[in-house]
């Protein structure tokens, strides 16, 4: 007979070893990312110092301008204009996109009506459509919100729809065999099965929302971070222009990184259990 104590010990050792491997893999991934950033900024610094163009300053000048603009409050004033419509647009994109995607995935009639429209908006040249919004909504925050929704909502909705459609038939058959109600099947089987793809769609939608706010402020309303980029370009302060671009890229990267970390934590926990 096998010794239960030794079995428990070996099982515990396997768990500890697995956690150690995950921790080592995380550290390795972080170091590789750090090395890639160092390489990218090193090349940027080198090319900028060659002075190929006055419009391409070295990375050190951009970072110096970044800290100067942070200390002077320029970034805070610009993001005070950009963040409110961005947050409203994100809320509509997330709630509306998931709701539409789930409804389309569950109802065949909704699928026939909504999917072609969503595909059209996903593939449309949005940069050409956004200036037309001024004729409908003017140059206030409503135009920014609509631009964010146009760019982000189709991505969330289509990924949610695909996640619902990808539910395993065996899980649905099991639910039917237990005579589970339609509502419980959706709540306990379909949505948990689709949650990973829905979350991936949310990350794409957030990425589209950041693109939308910048495009809207560059093409529609000269306010916020878009105005900061346009103004510094017009006065040939290219170091500040790139610093503004870096700031919105950093904000988007941090937001998406936090979402990906949350996604990994949630679904890794599910797979362990």
N, C-alpha and C positions, 0 to 999 in steps of 0.2 A: 504493500500500500504506500501511496505517496504521502509525504509529510505535508499537512495543510500549512504549517508554519513556513516551510521552505517555499511552498507555492505562493503564499502571500508575500514573502520576502522578494521572490523573483518578480512577481507582479508589480510590487512597489518599486523595485529597481528599474523595471521597464518604464514605468511612468516617469521616474526621476530622469532617466536617460533621455526619454522623449522630450521632456521639458528643457533639458540642457541642450539638446540638439536644436530645438526651436529658438532658444535664446542665442546660441552661437550663430544660427542662420540669420537672425535679426541683426546681430552686431555686424556680420559680414555684409549684409545688404546695406546697412547704414554707412559703412566704410567705403563701399563701392560708390554709393551716391555722393558721398563727400568728395571722393576722388574725381568723379565726373564733374561736379561743380567747380572744383579747383582747376581742372583742365580747361573747362569752358571759359572761366574768368581769366585764366592765364593767357589763352589764345586771344581773348578780347583785348586784354591789356597790350599784348604784343602788336596786334594789328592796329590798335588805336595809336600807338606810339610811332608806327611807321608813317602816320599822317597821310594815308591814302586819300582821305576826305576830311574836311573840317566838320562835316555833319556826323562823323563817327569818332567821338572822343574815347580815350582809354577808360577802362573799367574803374581805375582809381579816381579819375575825375568825376565819373558818374556817382560813385559811392560817396565822395566828398559832397557833391551837390545834394545827394539824398539826405545826408545827415544835416546839412544846412537847412534844407526845406522842412525837415522834421522839427528842427529847433525853432525855426521862424514861425511855425504854425500853418504854413501853406498847405500841407497835406491835410491837416485837420479841417481847415475851411473847405477844401475841395471835397473831401469825403462826407462832410456834413450835407452837401448837396447831392452826392451820388448815392449814399447808402439808403436813405428812405425809399426812393423808387425801386432800388435794387431789392430790398427786403420785401416790399409789397409784391413786386414781380415774382420773386422766388416763392412766396407763399402761394400765389395763384398758380404758378407753374407746378409746384409739388402737389398741392391738393387737387387741382384740376387735372393734371396729367395722370396721376394715379387713379383718380375716379373714372376718368374717361377710358383709360387703358383697361381697368378691371371690368367696366361695363361692356366695352367692346369685346373683351375676351369671353365674357359669359353669355352674351346675347348675339345670335347670328345676324339679326336685323341691324343692330348697332354696328356690327363689323362691316356690313355692306355699305353703310352710309359714311362712317367715320374714317376707316382705314385709307381710302383714296385721298381724302382731304388731308390727313396727317402726312401721308407720303409726299403730297404736293408741297406742303409747307416745309417739310424736311429738306427737299431737294431744290426749293426755289432760291433764286439769287437774292437773299435777304438784304444785302447792302444796297440793291437797287430798289427794293420795296420800302425800306425804312424812310427815305425822304418823303415818300407819298403820304406818310402818316401825318405830316404837318398840315395837309389839307383837311384832314378829318379832326385831329385832336389839337392842332396848334403846336406851340413850342414849349408847352409846360410839361410837368412830370408824367402826365397821362401818356404822352408819346413814348417816353422812356419805358414805362411799364408795359405798354403794348409791344414794343420792340423786344423786351426781355421775354415776354410770354411767347411771341412768335418763334424766337430762337430756341427756347428751352422746353416748352410744353410738348411739342411733337416727339422729342427724344424720350421724355418720361413716359408719355402715353404709349408709344410703340413698344418700348421695352417692357412696360407693364402688361400690355396685350400679349406679347410673345411669351412672357413668363406664365401667364394664365393658360395659354394654348399648349405650353410645354409640360403641363401637369401629367404625371405618369398615369396611363390608363389603368395600370394594376392598382394604384391607389384609389382611383375612382371606382373600380370594380369592387374593391374591398369595402369602400364606404357603402356601396349599394347592397352588398351582401349583409352588412350589419343594419340595413334599413335606416341609414342616416338621412335626416331631412336635408333638403336642398340648402337651407341656410347654414346648417352645421357642416355640411360638406364644403361649402365655400369658406367658412370660418376656420375649420379644423384641418382641411386637406388642401384645398386649392391655394389659398393665400399663403400658408407656410411654404408650400412647394414653390410658389412663384416669388417669394420674398427676396431671394438672392438676386434675381434678374431685375426686380423692381428697384432694389437698392442701387444696382449698377446703372439703371436708367436715371435715378436721382442724381448720381454723380455727373452723368452726361448733361442733365438738365441744368445743374449748377454751373458747369463749364459754359454752356450756351448762354446762361444768364449774364455771366461776366462779359462775354463777347457782346451781348446785346446792349449792356449799359455803356460800354465804351463806344460802340458804333453809333448809338443814339446821341451821345454827347459830342461826338465828332461831326456827325452829319445833320443833326436836328437842332439841339439846344446847346449853345456854347457855354455850358456850366460844368461844375464839378471837375472830375479828373480829366475828362476830355478837353475842357477849356484850358486846363493847366498844360496839357500836351500841345494844343494848338497855339497857345500864346507864346510859349517858350520856343516853339519852332519858328514863329513869325519874327521873333527878335534875335534869332540865331543863338539862343542859349541851349545848345544841343545837349550839354551835360545835364541840365535840368529837365529837358524833354525826355531823355532816356531814363532819368531818375523817376519821373512820373510813370513811365511805362513799367519800370522795374517794380514800382510800388504796387500797381494793380496786378502784375504777374505774381508777386509775392503773396498778396492777399488771396488770390485765387488758388495758388499752390497750397497755402496753409489750410484753407477751407476744404479743398479736395483731399488733402492729406489726413485731416481730422475725420472726414467722412469715411475714407478708406480704412483708417485705423478702427473706427467704430464698426464698420462692416466686417472686418477681419475678426474682431473680438466677438461679435455676435454670432457669426456663422461658424467660427472655430469652436465656440462653446457648444453650439448645436451638434456639430459633428462628433465632439468628444462624448456628449451624452447619448 
